[in-house]
Amino acid sequence: MIKVDKISKRFGSILAVDGISFEVKTGEVLGFLGPNGAGKSTTMKILTCFLTPDGGTAEVAGCDIRKDPVGVRERIGYVPENAPLYDDLSVDAFLRFIGDVRGMGGAQLRDALDRVVTQCSLQGVVHQRIETLSKGYRRRVGLAQALLHDPGTLILDEPTDGLDPNQKHHVREMIHAMGKEKCIVISTHILEEVDAVCSRAIIIAKGRVLADGTPAELTQRGDGKLETYFREITAVGGAA
């Protein structure tokens, strides 16, 4: 479960996150929806303890991001927008390295590798060097490392960015299936992604939460079109 309490973050004169609060429960897939520069990635970096907020705090997977950042990192799976990978390693070697960092070994690691390789459809490239992979497969490897320790909380920044239609469909099916038993937050600027996988959506602009509801509720507010409501509310909210 995620509880966010009035977090804020400033970069110089730019207020990237402006005192936002929300909660996400297990069994929910929350779509963090907003235009570029809205504060989505900054919020995710705060929740994953890569950035410290200037104000407010949050509890992620039972741990306070200020008091126990290591506990947060141990309990979550995170895929940043441009997930860093070790290009000179094979997919198998990279995932084994991630497992070792997380204290996994023996049968536990072998079982986890079999699970994520199948889950992310990496069987055909598992022994290839990462530098030889397409962008789509690189995104799958990034997702696999986040799932390796089977975390209860997943934070995914633009998880289908750059994927072809078939790859997007596969990743969205994965997220939808996992969302039944995990707490998942995905950031996106793709409206169809919210309809495809999210049970709830928050619209953010200029670092502020402007709307919170199910995709159906938000669509209804736009007279049957989520795009209409999104444009109207982000314009009122002063989004760039």
SEKOLPA-619824 format. One line per 3 residues: number of its first residue (from 1); their letters; for each residue x, y, z of N, C-alpha, C, O. Coordinates in steps of 0.05 Angstrom, whole numbers. Layout:
<nodes>
NUM> a> X,Y,Z,X,Y,Z,X,Y,Z,X,Y,Z | ... .
</nodes>
This chain:
<nodes>
1> mik> 17,-24,0,0,0,0,17,25,0,39,25,12 | 8,46,-13,23,71,-15,5,93,-3,-18,96,-10 | 17,109,15,4,132,26,22,156,22,45,157,32 .
4> vdk> 12,175,7,28,199,1,15,223,16,-9,228,13 | 31,237,31,20,259,48,35,285,42,56,291,53 | 22,301,24,30,329,19,60,331,11,74,349,21 .
7> isk> 69,314,-7,97,316,-15,101,338,-35,83,344,-51 | 124,351,-33,131,373,-52,160,371,-59,177,361,-43 | 167,381,-83,195,381,-91,200,405,-110,185,409,-129 .
10> rfg> 221,419,-104,228,443,-120,256,439,-132,274,430,-118 | 259,447,-157,285,448,-170,290,478,-177,281,487,-198 | 305,492,-160,309,520,-165,283,535,-163,269,534,-143 .
13> sil> 276,549,-184,252,565,-184,227,548,-193,205,558,-193 | 232,523,-201,211,506,-212,199,489,-189,214,473,-177 | 174,491,-185,160,474,-165,149,450,-180,128,451,-193 .
16> avd> 164,428,-179,157,404,-195,134,388,-183,117,378,-198 | 133,387,-157,112,372,-143,101,391,-121,117,401,-104 | 75,395,-121,63,417,-105,44,406,-84,20,410,-86 .
19> gis> 55,393,-63,39,385,-40,17,364,-46,-6,368,-38 | 24,343,-61,3,324,-69,0,302,-49,18,294,-35 | -25,291,-47,-32,269,-29,-49,249,-44,-67,257,-59 .
22> fev> -45,224,-39,-62,203,-50,-55,176,-37,-34,174,-24 | -72,156,-40,-67,130,-30,-72,109,-52,-88,114,-70 | -57,87,-51,-62,65,-69,-62,39,-53,-44,34,-37 .
25> ktg> -82,23,-57,-85,-2,-42,-76,-26,-59,-75,-25,-83 | -71,-48,-45,-66,-73,-59,-90,-81,-75,-113,-79,-66 | -85,-90,-100,-107,-97,-118,-115,-74,-136,-134,-77,-152 .
28> evl> -101,-51,-133,-107,-28,-151,-84,-24,-170,-61,-28,-163 | -91,-16,-195,-71,-6,-214,-77,23,-219,-97,30,-232 | -61,40,-208,-65,69,-210,-50,80,-233,-25,77,-235 .
31> gfl> -64,94,-251,-51,108,-273,-46,136,-265,-64,151,-258 | -20,144,-266,-12,171,-260,-10,186,-287,10,183,-301 | -31,201,-293,-34,211,-320,-29,241,-320,-40,256,-304 .
34> gpn> -13,250,-340,-8,279,-342,9,285,-366,22,267,-377 | 9,310,-375,26,318,-397,56,317,-389,62,314,-366 | 73,319,-409,102,320,-403,108,343,-385,97,365,-389 .
37> gag> 125,339,-365,132,360,-347,112,365,-324,113,385,-310 | 93,346,-321,72,350,-301,81,343,-272,68,352,-253 | 103,328,-270,113,320,-243,110,291,-238,114,282,-215 .
40> kst> 103,275,-258,98,246,-255,124,232,-247,125,218,-226 | 145,236,-262,170,221,-257,183,230,-231,195,214,-217 | 181,256,-225,192,266,-200,178,253,-176,191,245,-157 .
43> tmk> 152,251,-177,137,238,-156,146,209,-153,149,199,-131 | 149,195,-175,158,167,-174,186,164,-162,191,145,-147 | 203,182,-169,231,182,-158,230,187,-128,247,177,-113 .
46> ilt> 211,203,-119,208,207,-90,198,182,-76,208,174,-55 | 178,169,-88,167,145,-76,186,122,-76,184,105,-58 | 206,122,-94,225,100,-95,252,108,-81,271,94,-83 .
49> cfl> 251,132,-69,274,141,-52,298,149,-68,321,148,-58 | 295,155,-94,317,166,-110,319,196,-106,340,208,-110 | 297,209,-97,297,237,-90,284,240,-63,266,225,-56 .
52> tpd> 294,260,-48,282,266,-22,263,290,-25,271,310,-37 | 238,288,-15,220,311,-18,229,334,-1,242,331,20 | 222,358,-10,227,382,6,207,385,28,212,397,49 .
55> ggt> 183,374,23,162,375,44,144,351,42,143,338,21 | 131,344,64,114,321,65,129,295,66,154,294,68 | 115,273,66,127,246,67,109,226,54,87,233,45 .
58> aev> 117,201,53,101,180,42,109,153,55,131,150,65 | 90,135,55,95,108,65,90,89,41,69,89,29 | 111,73,36,110,54,13,116,26,23,137,22,35 .
61> agc> 98,8,18,102,-20,27,108,-22,57,123,-39,65 | 95,-5,72,98,-6,101,121,9,112,126,8,137 | 137,22,95,161,36,104,159,66,98,150,74,76 .
64> dir> 169,83,116,169,112,112,193,119,94,215,110,99 | 188,134,73,209,140,54,232,157,66,254,156,56 | 226,172,87,247,188,100,262,171,121,287,173,123 .
67> kdp> 247,155,137,260,141,159,272,114,151,291,105,164 | 261,102,130,271,75,122,272,72,92,258,55,81 | 289,87,78,290,85,49,300,58,39,292,49,18 .
70> vgv> 318,45,55,328,19,47,305,-1,48,303,-19,30 | 288,1,68,265,-17,70,246,-14,47,235,-34,37 | 242,11,38,226,16,14,237,2,-10,223,-13,-24 .
73> rer> 263,6,-15,276,-6,-39,276,-36,-38,274,-49,-59 | 277,-48,-14,277,-77,-12,250,-89,-20,248,-111,-29 | 229,-73,-16,202,-84,-19,187,-76,-44,165,-85,-49 .
76> igy> 200,-60,-61,186,-51,-85,201,-61,-110,224,-69,-109 | 186,-60,-133,198,-64,-159,195,-37,-174,173,-26,-174 | 216,-28,-186,216,-1,-199,227,-3,-227,249,-14,-231 .
79> vpe> 213,8,-246,223,10,-274,222,40,-281,201,50,-287 | 245,53,-281,246,81,-289,241,83,-319,242,64,-333 | 237,108,-328,230,112,-356,253,103,-374,248,90,-395 .
82> nap> 277,108,-367,301,98,-382,316,80,-363,337,87,-352 | 306,55,-360,318,36,-341,347,30,-348,353,21,-371 | 366,36,-330,394,30,-336,400,0,-336,391,-14,-318 .
85> lyd> 414,-9,-356,421,-37,-358,451,-40,-364,463,-21,-374 | 463,-62,-358,491,-67,-363,493,-80,-391,489,-104,-394 | 500,-64,-411,500,-73,-439,519,-96,-444,513,-112,-463 .
88> dls> 540,-99,-430,560,-119,-436,553,-146,-423,567,-166,-428 | 531,-147,-408,522,-173,-396,501,-185,-413,486,-172,-427 | 498,-212,-411,475,-225,-423,451,-220,-405,454,-212,-382 .
91> vda> 427,-225,-416,403,-222,-400,404,-240,-375,398,-230,-353 | 413,-265,-378,415,-283,-356,434,-273,-335,428,-273,-311 | 458,-264,-344,478,-254,-325,468,-229,-310,473,-226,-286 .
94> flr> 455,-211,-325,444,-187,-312,424,-194,-291,425,-183,-269 | 405,-211,-297,384,-218,-277,396,-233,-254,387,-230,-231 | 417,-249,-259,430,-263,-236,444,-242,-218,444,-245,-194 .
97> fig> 456,-222,-231,469,-201,-215,448,-186,-198,453,-181,-174 | 425,-180,-209,404,-166,-194,395,-184,-171,391,-174,-149 | 392,-210,-176,384,-228,-155,405,-229,-133,398,-230,-109 .
100> dvr> 430,-229,-140,452,-229,-120,451,-204,-103,454,-205,-78 | 447,-181,-116,445,-156,-101,422,-156,-81,424,-145,-59 | 400,-170,-88,377,-172,-71,379,-195,-51,360,-201,-37 .
103> gmg> 402,-208,-50,406,-229,-30,394,-256,-37,389,-273,-20 | 388,-260,-63,376,-285,-72,397,-304,-82,418,-295,-92 | 393,-329,-79,412,-349,-89,400,-377,-89,377,-381,-81 .
106> gaq> 415,-396,-100,406,-424,-100,380,-428,-114,375,-416,-135 | 364,-446,-103,338,-453,-116,319,-429,-118,304,-427,-137 | 321,-412,-98,303,-388,-98,309,-371,-123,290,-362,-136 .
109> lrd> 334,-366,-129,341,-350,-152,335,-365,-178,325,-352,-197 | 340,-391,-179,334,-406,-203,304,-405,-210,296,-401,-233 | 288,-409,-189,259,-408,-193,250,-380,-202,233,-378,-219 .
112> ald> 262,-360,-190,254,-332,-197,262,-326,-225,247,-312,-240 | 285,-335,-234,294,-330,-262,275,-344,-281,267,-332,-301 | 268,-369,-276,250,-383,-293,223,-368,-295,211,-366,-316 .
115> rvv> 214,-358,-272,188,-344,-272,188,-318,-288,171,-314,-304 | 209,-301,-284,208,-275,-298,215,-278,-327,205,-263,-344 | 232,-297,-334,239,-301,-362,214,-310,-378,209,-301,-400 .
118> tqc> 198,-327,-366,173,-335,-378,153,-313,-378,140,-307,-398 | 150,-300,-355,130,-278,-352,135,-256,-372,116,-244,-383 | 160,-249,-377,167,-227,-395,175,-236,-423,185,-220,-439 .
121> slq> 170,-261,-429,176,-273,-456,204,-267,-465,208,-256,-487 | 223,-274,-449,251,-270,-455,266,-295,-463,291,-295,-465 | 251,-317,-467,264,-343,-471,283,-342,-495,305,-354,-495 .
124> gvv> 276,-328,-516,292,-328,-541,317,-311,-540,334,-313,-557 | 319,-294,-519,342,-275,-518,357,-278,-492,375,-261,-486 | 351,-297,-475,362,-298,-448,393,-300,-448,405,-292,-428 .
127> hqr> 405,-311,-469,434,-314,-470,447,-292,-488,471,-293,-492 | 432,-273,-498,443,-252,-514,453,-229,-496,443,-224,-474 | 473,-215,-507,483,-191,-493,461,-170,-495,448,-167,-516 .
130> iet> 458,-155,-474,437,-134,-473,441,-113,-495,422,-103,-505 | 466,-107,-502,471,-87,-522,460,-95,-550,457,-78,-567 | 454,-121,-554,444,-130,-580,413,-129,-581,402,-134,-602 .
133> lsk> 400,-123,-559,371,-125,-558,357,-100,-569,368,-78,-568 | 333,-104,-580,316,-82,-589,306,-66,-564,308,-76,-542 | 295,-43,-569,285,-27,-547,262,-42,-533,260,-40,-508 .
136> gyr> 246,-56,-548,224,-71,-535,235,-92,-516,224,-95,-494 | 255,-107,-524,266,-128,-507,281,-115,-483,280,-127,-461 | 293,-93,-487,306,-79,-465,286,-71,-444,291,-73,-420 .
139> rrv> 262,-62,-453,241,-55,-434,232,-79,-418,226,-78,-394 | 231,-102,-432,223,-127,-419,243,-135,-398,236,-145,-377 | 269,-132,-404,290,-139,-385,287,-120,-360,291,-129,-338 .
142> gla> 282,-95,-365,278,-76,-343,255,-84,-325,256,-82,-301 | 234,-94,-338,211,-103,-323,217,-129,-307,208,-133,-285 | 232,-147,-320,240,-172,-308,256,-168,-282,251,-181,-262 .
145> qal> 274,-149,-283,290,-144,-258,273,-133,-236,279,-138,-212 | 252,-118,-243,234,-107,-222,217,-128,-210,208,-126,-187 | 212,-150,-225,194,-171,-216,209,-194,-202,197,-212,-191 .
148> lhd> 236,-194,-204,251,-218,-196,246,-226,-168,244,-250,-162 | 244,-207,-149,240,-214,-121,210,-214,-113,203,-215,-90 | 193,-214,-134,164,-216,-130,153,-195,-110,141,-203,-90 .
151> pgt> 158,-170,-115,149,-149,-96,119,-145,-96,106,-151,-116 | 108,-136,-74,80,-130,-72,72,-103,-83,49,-98,-88 | 92,-86,-87,88,-59,-97,105,-54,-122,130,-58,-121 .
154> lil> 93,-46,-144,108,-40,-168,103,-11,-176,81,-1,-175 | 125,2,-184,124,30,-193,137,31,-221,161,27,-223 | 121,36,-241,129,34,-269,126,61,-283,104,71,-286 .
157> dep> 148,72,-292,148,98,-306,148,93,-336,167,84,-347 | 125,101,-349,122,97,-378,129,69,-387,148,66,-403 | 116,48,-376,125,21,-381,123,11,-410,137,-8,-417 .
160> tdg> 107,24,-427,104,14,-454,116,34,-474,112,32,-498 | 131,54,-464,143,74,-482,161,61,-502,180,47,-495 | 157,66,-528,175,56,-549,169,28,-558,183,18,-576 .
163> ldp> 149,15,-547,143,-12,-555,124,-13,-579,108,6,-583 | 126,-34,-595,108,-37,-618,81,-46,-607,79,-54,-584 | 60,-45,-624,33,-52,-614,31,-80,-601,17,-82,-580 .
166> nqk> 44,-100,-612,43,-127,-600,57,-127,-572,47,-139,-553 | 80,-113,-570,94,-112,-545,78,-97,-524,77,-105,-500 | 65,-75,-532,48,-60,-514,26,-77,-503,20,-77,-479 .
169> hhv> 13,-92,-521,-9,-110,-513,1,-130,-492,-13,-135,-472 | 24,-142,-497,35,-162,-478,40,-150,-451,33,-161,-431 | 54,-127,-450,60,-114,-425,35,-106,-410,33,-109,-385 .
172> rem> 16,-95,-425,-9,-87,-411,-24,-111,-400,-36,-109,-379 | -23,-134,-414,-36,-158,-403,-22,-167,-377,-35,-175,-358 | 4,-164,-377,20,-171,-353,12,-154,-329,6,-164,-307 .
175> iha> 10,-128,-334,3,-109,-313,-25,-114,-303,-30,-114,-279 | -43,-119,-321,-71,-124,-314,-73,-149,-296,-87,-149,-276 | -58,-170,-303,-59,-195,-288,-46,-191,-260,-57,-200,-240 .
178> mgk> -23,-177,-259,-10,-173,-233,-25,-155,-215,-23,-156,-190 | -41,-137,-227,-56,-117,-211,-77,-129,-193,-87,-115,-175 | -84,-154,-197,-104,-167,-179,-93,-173,-151,-108,-175,-132 .
181> ekc> -66,-175,-149,-55,-182,-123,-32,-163,-114,-20,-168,-93 | -26,-143,-130,-4,-124,-123,-15,-96,-123,-37,-90,-133 | 0,-78,-111,-5,-49,-113,13,-38,-135,38,-39,-133 .
184> ivi> 1,-27,-156,16,-19,-179,10,10,-186,-13,18,-187 | 31,26,-191,28,53,-200,43,55,-227,67,48,-228 | 30,64,-248,43,69,-273,39,98,-281,17,109,-280 .
187> sth> 61,111,-290,58,138,-301,56,136,-331,70,119,-343 | 40,152,-343,37,152,-372,25,178,-382,11,192,-367 | 30,184,-407,15,206,-420,-2,195,-442,-13,210,-458 .
190> ile> -5,168,-443,-20,155,-463,-48,148,-452,-50,131,-434 | -68,161,-462,-95,158,-451,-106,129,-454,-119,119,-436 | -99,116,-477,-109,89,-481,-98,69,-461,-110,49,-455 .
193> evd> -75,76,-450,-62,58,-430,-79,58,-404,-81,37,-391 | -90,81,-397,-107,82,-374,-131,65,-377,-138,50,-359 | -144,66,-400,-168,49,-405,-160,19,-406,-176,2,-397 .
196> avc> -136,13,-416,-128,-14,-420,-121,-29,-394,-128,-53,-391 | -108,-15,-375,-98,-30,-351,-105,-19,-324,-102,-33,-304 | -115,6,-323,-117,19,-297,-145,15,-285,-166,18,-299 .
199> sra> -146,10,-259,-172,10,-245,-178,37,-234,-201,43,-226 | -159,55,-234,-162,82,-223,-141,100,-236,-120,91,-244 | -148,126,-238,-129,145,-251,-128,171,-235,-149,180,-226 .
202> iii> -105,182,-234,-101,209,-223,-90,226,-246,-71,219,-259 | -102,249,-250,-92,268,-270,-76,290,-255,-86,302,-236 | -51,294,-264,-34,313,-251,-24,333,-272,-18,326,-295 .
205> akg> -21,358,-264,-9,379,-281,3,400,-263,-8,406,-242 | 26,410,-271,41,430,-256,45,421,-227,45,437,-208 | 49,394,-224,55,383,-198,32,381,-179,36,376,-155 .
208> rvl> 7,385,-188,-17,384,-171,-36,363,-181,-39,358,-205 | -49,349,-163,-70,330,-170,-95,345,-177,-106,361,-160 | -105,341,-201,-129,355,-211,-154,338,-210,-176,348,-208 .
211> adg> -150,311,-212,-174,294,-212,-165,266,-204,-142,258,-208 | -184,251,-192,-178,224,-182,-204,208,-185,-225,216,-173 | -203,186,-200,-227,170,-203,-222,146,-221,-200,143,-231 .
214> tpa> -242,129,-225,-239,107,-244,-238,118,-272,-248,140,-277 | -227,103,-291,-227,112,-319,-256,118,-328,-260,137,-343 | -275,102,-320,-303,106,-328,-313,133,-317,-327,147,-332 .
217> elt> -307,139,-292,-316,164,-280,-304,188,-294,-318,208,-299 | -278,187,-300,-265,209,-313,-275,212,-342,-278,235,-352 | -280,190,-355,-291,191,-382,-319,204,-383,-325,219,-400 .
220> qrg> -335,197,-363,-362,208,-361,-361,239,-357,-378,253,-368 | -341,248,-343,-338,277,-339,-331,291,-365,-336,316,-367 | -321,277,-384,-314,288,-410,-335,282,-431,-329,282,-455 .
223> dgk> -360,277,-422,-382,271,-441,-375,247,-458,-381,247,-482 | -364,227,-446,-358,202,-460,-331,199,-472,-324,179,-485 | -314,220,-468,-287,219,-479,-266,227,-458,-267,250,-448 .
226> let> -249,209,-450,-228,215,-431,-210,237,-441,-201,254,-426 | -204,236,-467,-186,257,-479,-198,285,-475,-183,304,-469 | -224,287,-478,-237,313,-475,-234,324,-446,-226,347,-442 .
229> yfr> -239,306,-427,-236,315,-399,-207,321,-392,-202,340,-378 | -189,305,-402,-160,309,-397,-151,336,-407,-137,351,-393 | -159,342,-431,-151,368,-443,-163,392,-427,-149,411,-422 .
232> eit> -188,389,-420,-202,411,-406,-189,416,-378,-184,439,-371 | -185,395,-364,-176,398,-336,-146,406,-335,-139,422,-317 | -129,396,-353,-101,404,-353,-98,433,-362,-80,447,-354 .
235> avg> -116,442,-380,-115,470,-389,-123,488,-366,-110,509,-362 | -143,480,-351,-152,496,-328,-130,496,-306,-125,515,-292 | -117,472,-304,-96,470,-284,-70,484,-290,-52,485,-274 .
238> gaa> -69,495,-314,-45,510,-322,-22,494,-331,1,503,-329 | -27,470,-342,-5,453,-351,8,465,-375,-4,480,-391 | 34,459,-377,49,469,-400,41,454,-425,52,460,-447 .
</nodes>
